[in-house]
Amino acid sequence: MDLTNIQEVKALLARHGFRFSKALGQNFLIADWVPRDIADAAGLDKSCGVVEIGPGVGCLTRELAQRAGKVVAVELDKSLLPVLAETLADFDNVEIVPGDVMKLDLAALVADRLNGFTPHVCANLPYNITTPVLTKLLESGLFRSVTVMIQKEVAQRICAAPGSADYGAFTLLCRYYADCELLFDVPAGCFLPAPKVTSAVVRLAVRDTPPVDVPPEALFKTVRAAFGQRRKTLLNALSSAYSNRFSKDELRQVILDCGLPESVRGEALGLEQFAELARKLDVQP
Ligand code: SAM
């Protein structure tokens, strides 16, 4: 069965009495080049074990199973389980795990089901959980790479340069954990049903060691403070967030000691500059 042929997919889903759920971000791929190119972009071989989030009817799962040693696909919608049992029957290296990826113990999943493989993630993500799921995947420290299709707007935020409108706290979180690359766009017409937005594929190559030497809690506290009040100067944003520990004059001095102008905005700072600020603000002597 061709899992990207719209007529075949519609017939398959009708036979199983399946109804699309908007809440679960169910937009299935119906263009054969897309799952193929996403799986290629993930850079897999038989030593790799892949966690896929949301296999849907299994079109990307099949492509991953052909390239990787093993695929563990987590699917929340129970009504898709009999569909997947049918479409993936010929693959002995795919395991379907029913459940919500946000509630799953990823460390246990990898230890129990991908033992002996190098763990990666590859998925066409449900768009409503893009940011929390990427945060969870990166913070877990479990995966060598994360290759995902997401809304183009979020992909642009992940890969944004300092000073641009898309640059923000999520950019810095992704960059702290990974080298991030926006690979290609996928038009809405490649999905059933078509979403309202354009999608894009990003590859996050997870770093072996963090690019800056500062505890992540301290770094992200400073980052969140700086972006919490976007149109304010860095000094005013930090004044609100750190008022219980520093006077405005002390914060002004910290900013100047970092070699930054007093009028600078958080949007202008790179990861290294945030790390220097965080060391001065949060790391106790
Ligand atoms: N991989 C398929 C494809 O590319 O055609 C389907 C992708 S569709 C955008 C997202 C999939 O994620 C759906 O199958 C949906 O049921 C599933 N899903 C939604 N929320 C989930 C969650 N919290 N945990 C696991 N799967 C989820």
py3Dmol code that shows the C-alpha trace and the ligand (Angstrom):
import py3Dmol

protein = """\
ATOM      1  CA  MET A   1       0.000   0.000   0.000  1.00  0.00           C
ATOM      2  CA  ASP A   2       1.253   3.502  -0.858  1.00  0.00           C
ATOM      3  CA  LEU A   3       0.872   5.485   2.380  1.00  0.00           C
ATOM      4  CA  THR A   4       1.206   8.833   0.634  1.00  0.00           C
ATOM      5  CA  ASN A   5      -1.419   8.148  -2.026  1.00  0.00           C
ATOM      6  CA  ILE A   6      -4.408  10.219  -0.944  1.00  0.00           C
ATOM      7  CA  GLN A   7      -7.034   7.782  -2.279  1.00  0.00           C
ATOM      8  CA  GLU A   8      -5.366   4.766  -0.654  1.00  0.00           C
ATOM      9  CA  VAL A   9      -4.929   6.587   2.662  1.00  0.00           C
ATOM     10  CA  LYS A  10      -8.560   7.767   2.660  1.00  0.00           C
ATOM     11  CA  ALA A  11      -9.749   4.211   1.930  1.00  0.00           C
ATOM     12  CA  LEU A  12      -7.506   2.769   4.664  1.00  0.00           C
ATOM     13  CA  LEU A  13      -8.759   5.280   7.234  1.00  0.00           C
ATOM     14  CA  ALA A  14     -12.414   4.800   6.219  1.00  0.00           C
ATOM     15  CA  ARG A  15     -12.036   1.022   6.563  1.00  0.00           C
ATOM     16  CA  HIS A  16     -10.857   1.574  10.169  1.00  0.00           C
ATOM     17  CA  GLY A  17     -13.560   4.166  10.917  1.00  0.00           C
ATOM     18  CA  PHE A  18     -10.885   6.792  11.667  1.00  0.00           C
ATOM     19  CA  ARG A  19     -11.794  10.434  12.304  1.00  0.00           C
ATOM     20  CA  PHE A  20      -9.178  13.205  12.167  1.00  0.00           C
ATOM     21  CA  SER A  21      -8.541  15.100  15.407  1.00  0.00           C
ATOM     22  CA  LYS A  22      -7.504  18.741  15.196  1.00  0.00           C
ATOM     23  CA  ALA A  23      -6.553  18.705  18.870  1.00  0.00           C
ATOM     24  CA  LEU A  24      -3.973  15.981  18.162  1.00  0.00           C
ATOM     25  CA  GLY A  25      -2.466  17.947  15.268  1.00  0.00           C
ATOM     26  CA  GLN A  26      -3.346  15.225  12.778  1.00  0.00           C
ATOM     27  CA  ASN A  27      -2.144  16.380   9.365  1.00  0.00           C
ATOM     28  CA  PHE A  28      -0.851  13.333   7.526  1.00  0.00           C
ATOM     29  CA  LEU A  29       1.726  13.491   4.747  1.00  0.00           C
ATOM     30  CA  ILE A  30       0.402  12.682   1.266  1.00  0.00           C
ATOM     31  CA  ALA A  31       3.440  13.639  -0.859  1.00  0.00           C
ATOM     32  CA  ASP A  32       5.911  10.790  -1.237  1.00  0.00           C
ATOM     33  CA  TRP A  33       9.049  12.955  -1.404  1.00  0.00           C
ATOM     34  CA  VAL A  34       8.455  14.464   2.049  1.00  0.00           C
ATOM     35  CA  PRO A  35       8.819  11.409   4.370  1.00  0.00           C
ATOM     36  CA  ARG A  36      11.690  10.231   2.174  1.00  0.00           C
ATOM     37  CA  ASP A  37      13.549  13.551   2.409  1.00  0.00           C
ATOM     38  CA  ILE A  38      12.889  13.894   6.163  1.00  0.00           C
ATOM     39  CA  ALA A  39      14.254  10.386   6.802  1.00  0.00           C
ATOM     40  CA  ASP A  40      17.271  11.108   4.559  1.00  0.00           C
ATOM     41  CA  ALA A  41      17.910  14.367   6.443  1.00  0.00           C
ATOM     42  CA  ALA A  42      18.030  12.490   9.743  1.00  0.00           C
ATOM     43  CA  GLY A  43      21.307  10.875   8.589  1.00  0.00           C
ATOM     44  CA  LEU A  44      20.532   7.389   9.919  1.00  0.00           C
ATOM     45  CA  ASP A  45      22.179   4.003   9.525  1.00  0.00           C
ATOM     46  CA  LYS A  46      21.617   0.574  11.047  1.00  0.00           C
ATOM     47  CA  SER A  47      23.488   1.529  14.242  1.00  0.00           C
ATOM     48  CA  CYS A  48      20.793   4.137  14.984  1.00  0.00           C
ATOM     49  CA  GLY A  49      17.655   3.716  17.054  1.00  0.00           C
ATOM     50  CA  VAL A  50      14.926   6.243  16.280  1.00  0.00           C
ATOM     51  CA  VAL A  51      12.132   7.558  18.450  1.00  0.00           C
ATOM     52  CA  GLU A  52       9.312   8.795  16.212  1.00  0.00           C
ATOM     53  CA  ILE A  53       6.568  10.909  17.775  1.00  0.00           C
ATOM     54  CA  GLY A  54       3.147  10.464  16.189  1.00  0.00           C
ATOM     55  CA  PRO A  55       3.500   7.902  13.382  1.00  0.00           C
ATOM     56  CA  GLY A  56      -0.051   8.569  12.075  1.00  0.00           C
ATOM     57  CA  VAL A  57      -0.590   5.910   9.387  1.00  0.00           C
ATOM     58  CA  GLY A  58       3.139   5.111   9.321  1.00  0.00           C
ATOM     59  CA  CYS A  59       4.477   6.726   6.115  1.00  0.00           C
ATOM     60  CA  LEU A  60       7.527   8.273   7.813  1.00  0.00           C
ATOM     61  CA  THR A  61       7.872   5.219  10.084  1.00  0.00           C
ATOM     62  CA  ARG A  62       8.421   3.000   7.035  1.00  0.00           C
ATOM     63  CA  GLU A  63      11.136   5.282   5.655  1.00  0.00           C
ATOM     64  CA  LEU A  64      12.854   5.364   9.056  1.00  0.00           C
ATOM     65  CA  ALA A  65      12.645   1.573   9.449  1.00  0.00           C
ATOM     66  CA  GLN A  66      14.388   1.108   6.088  1.00  0.00           C
ATOM     67  CA  ARG A  67      17.325   3.252   7.213  1.00  0.00           C
ATOM     68  CA  ALA A  68      17.701   2.710  10.996  1.00  0.00           C
ATOM     69  CA  GLY A  69      18.345  -0.383  13.116  1.00  0.00           C
ATOM     70  CA  LYS A  70      15.154   0.106  15.112  1.00  0.00           C
ATOM     71  CA  VAL A  71      12.210   2.530  15.304  1.00  0.00           C
ATOM     72  CA  VAL A  72      10.107   3.120  18.406  1.00  0.00           C
ATOM     73  CA  ALA A  73       7.021   5.120  17.445  1.00  0.00           C
ATOM     74  CA  VAL A  74       4.942   6.778  20.183  1.00  0.00           C
ATOM     75  CA  GLU A  75       1.294   7.339  19.195  1.00  0.00           C
ATOM     76  CA  LEU A  76      -1.320   8.935  21.444  1.00  0.00           C
ATOM     77  CA  ASP A  77      -4.376   8.189  19.302  1.00  0.00           C
ATOM     78  CA  LYS A  78      -5.453   4.628  20.108  1.00  0.00           C
ATOM     79  CA  SER A  79      -7.674   4.502  17.031  1.00  0.00           C
ATOM     80  CA  LEU A  80      -4.498   4.522  14.885  1.00  0.00           C
ATOM     81  CA  LEU A  81      -3.063   1.382  16.510  1.00  0.00           C
ATOM     82  CA  PRO A  82      -4.958  -1.123  14.311  1.00  0.00           C
ATOM     83  CA  VAL A  83      -4.081   0.989  11.246  1.00  0.00           C
ATOM     84  CA  LEU A  84      -0.377   0.868  12.155  1.00  0.00           C
ATOM     85  CA  ALA A  85      -0.549  -2.874  12.852  1.00  0.00           C
ATOM     86  CA  GLU A  86      -1.691  -3.258   9.253  1.00  0.00           C
ATOM     87  CA  THR A  87       0.644  -0.764   7.525  1.00  0.00           C
ATOM     88  CA  LEU A  88       3.796  -1.792   9.410  1.00  0.00           C
ATOM     89  CA  ALA A  89       3.164  -5.562   9.415  1.00  0.00           C
ATOM     90  CA  ASP A  90       6.157  -6.194   7.134  1.00  0.00           C
ATOM     91  CA  PHE A  91       8.671  -4.425   9.404  1.00  0.00           C
ATOM     92  CA  ASP A  92      10.221  -6.415  12.242  1.00  0.00           C
ATOM     93  CA  ASN A  93      12.300  -3.475  13.527  1.00  0.00           C
ATOM     94  CA  VAL A  94       9.367  -1.200  14.455  1.00  0.00           C
ATOM     95  CA  GLU A  95       7.737  -1.060  17.856  1.00  0.00           C
ATOM     96  CA  ILE A  96       4.617   1.043  18.472  1.00  0.00           C
ATOM     97  CA  VAL A  97       4.303   2.488  21.971  1.00  0.00           C
ATOM     98  CA  PRO A  98       0.818   3.802  22.776  1.00  0.00           C
ATOM     99  CA  GLY A  99       0.928   6.965  24.895  1.00  0.00           C
ATOM    100  CA  ASP A 100       1.489  10.677  25.261  1.00  0.00           C
ATOM    101  CA  VAL A 101       5.093  11.686  24.546  1.00  0.00           C
ATOM    102  CA  MET A 102       4.780  14.520  27.067  1.00  0.00           C
ATOM    103  CA  LYS A 103       4.038  12.064  29.884  1.00  0.00           C
ATOM    104  CA  LEU A 104       6.466   9.357  28.829  1.00  0.00           C
ATOM    105  CA  ASP A 105       9.670   8.516  30.687  1.00  0.00           C
ATOM    106  CA  LEU A 106      12.026   8.971  27.729  1.00  0.00           C
ATOM    107  CA  ALA A 107      15.095   7.672  29.572  1.00  0.00           C
ATOM    108  CA  ALA A 108      13.300   4.403  30.352  1.00  0.00           C
ATOM    109  CA  LEU A 109      11.989   4.183  26.778  1.00  0.00           C
ATOM    110  CA  VAL A 110      15.492   4.535  25.338  1.00  0.00           C
ATOM    111  CA  ALA A 111      17.092   2.187  27.906  1.00  0.00           C
ATOM    112  CA  ASP A 112      14.431  -0.518  27.525  1.00  0.00           C
ATOM    113  CA  ARG A 113      13.706  -0.397  23.802  1.00  0.00           C
ATOM    114  CA  LEU A 114      16.743   1.139  22.065  1.00  0.00           C
ATOM    115  CA  ASN A 115      19.457  -0.598  24.037  1.00  0.00           C
ATOM    116  CA  GLY A 116      22.568  -1.009  21.863  1.00  0.00           C
ATOM    117  CA  PHE A 117      21.512   1.649  19.326  1.00  0.00           C
ATOM    118  CA  THR A 118      22.550   5.317  19.129  1.00  0.00           C
ATOM    119  CA  PRO A 119      19.321   7.210  19.898  1.00  0.00           C
ATOM    120  CA  HIS A 120      17.905   9.835  17.510  1.00  0.00           C
ATOM    121  CA  VAL A 121      14.506  11.488  17.092  1.00  0.00           C
ATOM    122  CA  CYS A 122      12.742  11.953  13.781  1.00  0.00           C
ATOM    123  CA  ALA A 123       9.122  13.058  13.444  1.00  0.00           C
ATOM    124  CA  ASN A 124       6.444  15.108  11.774  1.00  0.00           C
ATOM    125  CA  LEU A 125       5.455  16.681  15.074  1.00  0.00           C
ATOM    126  CA  PRO A 126       1.913  17.478  16.202  1.00  0.00           C
ATOM    127  CA  TYR A 127       2.154  21.263  15.955  1.00  0.00           C
ATOM    128  CA  ASN A 128       0.284  22.046  19.176  1.00  0.00           C
ATOM    129  CA  ILE A 129       3.118  20.578  21.286  1.00  0.00           C
ATOM    130  CA  THR A 130       6.137  21.656  19.210  1.00  0.00           C
ATOM    131  CA  THR A 131       7.853  23.873  21.771  1.00  0.00           C
ATOM    132  CA  PRO A 132       7.309  21.735  24.912  1.00  0.00           C
ATOM    133  CA  VAL A 133       8.210  18.512  23.139  1.00  0.00           C
ATOM    134  CA  LEU A 134      11.422  19.950  21.648  1.00  0.00           C
ATOM    135  CA  THR A 135      12.333  21.355  25.064  1.00  0.00           C
ATOM    136  CA  LYS A 136      11.755  17.949  26.657  1.00  0.00           C
ATOM    137  CA  LEU A 137      13.798  16.151  23.980  1.00  0.00           C
ATOM    138  CA  LEU A 138      16.748  18.558  24.219  1.00  0.00           C
ATOM    139  CA  GLU A 139      16.772  18.748  28.024  1.00  0.00           C
ATOM    140  CA  SER A 140      16.693  14.948  28.271  1.00  0.00           C
ATOM    141  CA  GLY A 141      20.244  14.744  26.900  1.00  0.00           C
ATOM    142  CA  LEU A 142      19.347  11.337  25.451  1.00  0.00           C
ATOM    143  CA  PHE A 143      19.509  11.924  21.692  1.00  0.00           C
ATOM    144  CA  ARG A 144      22.329  12.527  19.204  1.00  0.00           C
ATOM    145  CA  SER A 145      20.039  14.419  16.848  1.00  0.00           C
ATOM    146  CA  VAL A 146      16.457  15.627  16.479  1.00  0.00           C
ATOM    147  CA  THR A 147      15.125  15.989  12.914  1.00  0.00           C
ATOM    148  CA  VAL A 148      11.572  17.279  12.856  1.00  0.00           C
ATOM    149  CA  MET A 149       8.960  18.905  10.682  1.00  0.00           C
ATOM    150  CA  ILE A 150       7.345  21.828  12.481  1.00  0.00           C
ATOM    151  CA  GLN A 151       5.600  25.097  11.606  1.00  0.00           C
ATOM    152  CA  LYS A 152       7.932  27.231   9.480  1.00  0.00           C
ATOM    153  CA  GLU A 153       7.437  30.111  11.896  1.00  0.00           C
ATOM    154  CA  VAL A 154       8.860  28.028  14.784  1.00  0.00           C
ATOM    155  CA  ALA A 155      11.683  26.738  12.562  1.00  0.00           C
ATOM    156  CA  GLN A 156      12.623  30.354  11.835  1.00  0.00           C
ATOM    157  CA  ARG A 157      12.574  31.150  15.564  1.00  0.00           C
ATOM    158  CA  ILE A 158      14.903  28.220  16.275  1.00  0.00           C
ATOM    159  CA  CYS A 159      17.392  29.290  13.598  1.00  0.00           C
ATOM    160  CA  ALA A 160      17.091  33.091  14.052  1.00  0.00           C
ATOM    161  CA  ALA A 161      20.084  35.416  14.302  1.00  0.00           C
ATOM    162  CA  PRO A 162      20.475  37.818  17.258  1.00  0.00           C
ATOM    163  CA  GLY A 163      18.686  41.104  16.641  1.00  0.00           C
ATOM    164  CA  SER A 164      16.075  39.644  14.276  1.00  0.00           C
ATOM    165  CA  ALA A 165      12.359  39.671  15.080  1.00  0.00           C
ATOM    166  CA  ASP A 166      12.271  35.860  15.402  1.00  0.00           C
ATOM    167  CA  TYR A 167      15.116  35.702  17.923  1.00  0.00           C
ATOM    168  CA  GLY A 168      14.113  34.846  21.476  1.00  0.00           C
ATOM    169  CA  ALA A 169      14.392  32.606  24.518  1.00  0.00           C
ATOM    170  CA  PHE A 170      13.503  29.473  22.506  1.00  0.00           C
ATOM    171  CA  THR A 171      16.265  30.248  19.969  1.00  0.00           C
ATOM    172  CA  LEU A 172      18.795  30.342  22.795  1.00  0.00           C
ATOM    173  CA  LEU A 173      17.489  27.156  24.416  1.00  0.00           C
ATOM    174  CA  CYS A 174      17.831  25.226  21.138  1.00  0.00           C
ATOM    175  CA  ARG A 175      21.245  26.724  20.421  1.00  0.00           C
ATOM    176  CA  TYR A 176      22.540  25.868  23.895  1.00  0.00           C
ATOM    177  CA  TYR A 177      21.791  22.193  23.331  1.00  0.00           C
ATOM    178  CA  ALA A 178      22.288  21.820  19.581  1.00  0.00           C
ATOM    179  CA  ASP A 179      23.615  23.056  16.257  1.00  0.00           C
ATOM    180  CA  CYS A 180      20.401  24.013  14.478  1.00  0.00           C
ATOM    181  CA  GLU A 181      19.820  23.954  10.726  1.00  0.00           C
ATOM    182  CA  LEU A 182      16.686  24.867   8.753  1.00  0.00           C
ATOM    183  CA  LEU A 183      16.690  22.356   5.881  1.00  0.00           C
ATOM    184  CA  PHE A 184      13.650  22.807   3.623  1.00  0.00           C
ATOM    185  CA  ASP A 185      10.046  24.015   3.473  1.00  0.00           C
ATOM    186  CA  VAL A 186       7.019  21.780   2.982  1.00  0.00           C
ATOM    187  CA  PRO A 187       3.899  23.409   1.475  1.00  0.00           C
ATOM    188  CA  ALA A 188       0.485  22.925   3.069  1.00  0.00           C
ATOM    189  CA  GLY A 189      -0.743  20.944   0.025  1.00  0.00           C
ATOM    190  CA  CYS A 190       1.490  18.006   1.054  1.00  0.00           C
ATOM    191  CA  PHE A 191      -0.833  17.180   3.987  1.00  0.00           C
ATOM    192  CA  LEU A 192      -4.264  15.653   4.560  1.00  0.00           C
ATOM    193  CA  PRO A 193      -5.997  17.797   5.708  1.00  0.00           C
ATOM    194  CA  ALA A 194      -3.956  20.837   4.590  1.00  0.00           C
ATOM    195  CA  PRO A 195      -2.870  22.990   7.568  1.00  0.00           C
ATOM    196  CA  LYS A 196      -3.206  26.781   7.445  1.00  0.00           C
ATOM    197  CA  VAL A 197       0.560  27.293   7.688  1.00  0.00           C
ATOM    198  CA  THR A 198       3.710  26.335   5.791  1.00  0.00           C
ATOM    199  CA  SER A 199       5.916  23.743   7.452  1.00  0.00           C
ATOM    200  CA  ALA A 200       9.669  23.308   7.535  1.00  0.00           C
ATOM    201  CA  VAL A 201      12.149  20.625   8.477  1.00  0.00           C
ATOM    202  CA  VAL A 202      14.905  21.396  10.977  1.00  0.00           C
ATOM    203  CA  ARG A 203      17.792  19.249  12.137  1.00  0.00           C
ATOM    204  CA  LEU A 204      19.165  19.791  15.618  1.00  0.00           C
ATOM    205  CA  ALA A 205      22.572  18.111  15.963  1.00  0.00           C
ATOM    206  CA  VAL A 206      22.922  17.765  19.711  1.00  0.00           C
ATOM    207  CA  ARG A 207      26.211  19.022  21.161  1.00  0.00           C
ATOM    208  CA  ASP A 208      28.576  16.780  23.134  1.00  0.00           C
ATOM    209  CA  THR A 209      29.380  19.634  25.494  1.00  0.00           C
ATOM    210  CA  PRO A 210      27.545  22.922  26.087  1.00  0.00           C
ATOM    211  CA  PRO A 211      28.927  25.868  24.087  1.00  0.00           C
ATOM    212  CA  VAL A 212      29.141  28.068  27.211  1.00  0.00           C
ATOM    213  CA  ASP A 213      30.350  27.273  30.694  1.00  0.00           C
ATOM    214  CA  VAL A 214      27.491  28.281  32.998  1.00  0.00           C
ATOM    215  CA  PRO A 215      24.788  26.219  34.755  1.00  0.00           C
ATOM    216  CA  PRO A 216      21.767  26.042  32.403  1.00  0.00           C
ATOM    217  CA  GLU A 217      19.342  27.061  35.193  1.00  0.00           C
ATOM    218  CA  ALA A 218      21.267  30.316  35.702  1.00  0.00           C
ATOM    219  CA  LEU A 219      21.584  30.921  31.961  1.00  0.00           C
ATOM    220  CA  PHE A 220      17.891  30.422  31.222  1.00  0.00           C
ATOM    221  CA  LYS A 221      16.779  32.457  34.232  1.00  0.00           C
ATOM    222  CA  THR A 222      18.701  35.408  32.755  1.00  0.00           C
ATOM    223  CA  VAL A 223      17.427  34.690  29.230  1.00  0.00           C
ATOM    224  CA  ARG A 224      13.801  34.481  30.402  1.00  0.00           C
ATOM    225  CA  ALA A 225      14.198  37.709  32.364  1.00  0.00           C
ATOM    226  CA  ALA A 226      15.638  39.516  29.324  1.00  0.00           C
ATOM    227  CA  PHE A 227      12.890  38.342  26.938  1.00  0.00           C
ATOM    228  CA  GLY A 228      10.046  38.509  29.481  1.00  0.00           C
ATOM    229  CA  GLN A 229       9.528  42.135  28.630  1.00  0.00           C
ATOM    230  CA  ARG A 230      10.506  42.344  25.023  1.00  0.00           C
ATOM    231  CA  ARG A 231      10.244  46.016  24.231  1.00  0.00           C
ATOM    232  CA  LYS A 232      12.174  47.077  27.317  1.00  0.00           C
ATOM    233  CA  THR A 233      15.906  47.645  27.495  1.00  0.00           C
ATOM    234  CA  LEU A 234      17.892  44.822  29.075  1.00  0.00           C
ATOM    235  CA  LEU A 235      18.462  47.013  32.142  1.00  0.00           C
ATOM    236  CA  ASN A 236      14.731  47.558  32.702  1.00  0.00           C
ATOM    237  CA  ALA A 237      13.875  43.904  32.033  1.00  0.00           C
ATOM    238  CA  LEU A 238      16.527  42.697  34.499  1.00  0.00           C
ATOM    239  CA  SER A 239      15.444  45.322  37.048  1.00  0.00           C
ATOM    240  CA  SER A 240      11.966  43.771  37.182  1.00  0.00           C
ATOM    241  CA  ALA A 241      13.243  40.194  37.397  1.00  0.00           C
ATOM    242  CA  TYR A 242      16.117  40.703  39.843  1.00  0.00           C
ATOM    243  CA  SER A 243      14.690  43.544  41.992  1.00  0.00           C
ATOM    244  CA  ASN A 244      14.956  41.447  45.161  1.00  0.00           C
ATOM    245  CA  ARG A 245      18.725  40.932  44.727  1.00  0.00           C
ATOM    246  CA  PHE A 246      20.154  43.931  42.855  1.00  0.00           C
ATOM    247  CA  SER A 247      19.521  47.669  42.713  1.00  0.00           C
ATOM    248  CA  LYS A 248      19.130  49.260  39.280  1.00  0.00           C
ATOM    249  CA  ASP A 249      22.585  50.845  39.626  1.00  0.00           C
ATOM    250  CA  GLU A 250      24.160  47.466  40.385  1.00  0.00           C
ATOM    251  CA  LEU A 251      22.486  45.950  37.326  1.00  0.00           C
ATOM    252  CA  ARG A 252      23.659  48.870  35.166  1.00  0.00           C
ATOM    253  CA  GLN A 253      27.208  48.150  36.353  1.00  0.00           C
ATOM    254  CA  VAL A 254      26.848  44.421  35.574  1.00  0.00           C
ATOM    255  CA  ILE A 255      25.761  45.282  32.015  1.00  0.00           C
ATOM    256  CA  LEU A 256      28.661  47.728  31.585  1.00  0.00           C
ATOM    257  CA  ASP A 257      31.091  45.156  33.069  1.00  0.00           C
ATOM    258  CA  CYS A 258      29.992  42.760  30.317  1.00  0.00           C
ATOM    259  CA  GLY A 259      31.159  45.353  27.769  1.00  0.00           C
ATOM    260  CA  LEU A 260      27.583  46.153  26.719  1.00  0.00           C
ATOM    261  CA  PRO A 261      25.992  49.607  26.322  1.00  0.00           C
ATOM    262  CA  GLU A 262      23.481  50.601  29.011  1.00  0.00           C
ATOM    263  CA  SER A 263      20.744  50.970  26.367  1.00  0.00           C
ATOM    264  CA  VAL A 264      21.171  47.441  24.926  1.00  0.00           C
ATOM    265  CA  ARG A 265      18.115  45.209  24.420  1.00  0.00           C
ATOM    266  CA  GLY A 266      18.080  41.484  25.182  1.00  0.00           C
ATOM    267  CA  GLU A 267      17.361  40.681  21.520  1.00  0.00           C
ATOM    268  CA  ALA A 268      20.858  41.880  20.580  1.00  0.00           C
ATOM    269  CA  LEU A 269      22.743  39.424  22.807  1.00  0.00           C
ATOM    270  CA  GLY A 270      24.240  36.102  21.727  1.00  0.00           C
ATOM    271  CA  LEU A 271      24.604  32.985  23.859  1.00  0.00           C
ATOM    272  CA  GLU A 272      28.105  33.902  25.078  1.00  0.00           C
ATOM    273  CA  GLN A 273      26.953  37.360  26.213  1.00  0.00           C
ATOM    274  CA  PHE A 274      23.982  35.861  28.087  1.00  0.00           C
ATOM    275  CA  ALA A 275      26.349  33.368  29.706  1.00  0.00           C
ATOM    276  CA  GLU A 276      28.604  36.179  30.926  1.00  0.00           C
ATOM    277  CA  LEU A 277      25.621  38.068  32.321  1.00  0.00           C
ATOM    278  CA  ALA A 278      24.277  34.922  34.024  1.00  0.00           C
ATOM    279  CA  ARG A 279      27.661  34.231  35.660  1.00  0.00           C
ATOM    280  CA  LYS A 280      27.623  37.711  37.170  1.00  0.00           C
ATOM    281  CA  LEU A 281      23.961  37.595  38.215  1.00  0.00           C
ATOM    282  CA  ASP A 282      23.400  34.054  39.426  1.00  0.00           C
ATOM    283  CA  VAL A 283      26.599  32.215  40.189  1.00  0.00           C
ATOM    284  CA  GLN A 284      27.307  32.746  43.860  1.00  0.00           C
ATOM    285  CA  PRO A 285      30.890  33.714  44.821  1.00  0.00           C
TER     286      PRO A 285
END
"""
ligand_1 = """\
27
SAM
N 3.821 10.905 11.054
C 2.538 11.069 10.401
C 2.738 11.755 9.069
O 3.791 12.372 8.895
O 1.861 11.685 8.220
C 1.548 11.839 11.271
C 2.014 13.184 11.762
S 0.726 14.140 12.501
C 1.323 15.762 12.162
C 1.013 14.045 14.263
C 0.780 12.693 14.906
O 1.098 12.792 16.315
C -0.638 12.144 14.857
O -0.599 10.794 14.522
C -1.172 12.330 16.297
O -2.170 11.398 16.646
C 0.103 12.150 17.104
N 0.126 12.808 18.430
C -0.482 13.978 18.788
N -0.177 14.302 20.049
C 0.662 13.331 20.511
C 1.318 13.098 21.754
N 1.181 13.960 22.781
N 2.076 11.987 21.904
C 2.222 11.115 20.870
N 1.636 11.278 19.657
C 0.855 12.364 19.470
"""
view = py3Dmol.view(width=600, height=400)
view.addModel(protein, "pdb")
view.setStyle({"model": 0}, {"cartoon": {"style": "trace"}})
view.addModel(ligand_1, "xyz")
view.setStyle({"model": 1}, {"stick": {}})
view.zoomTo()
view.show()
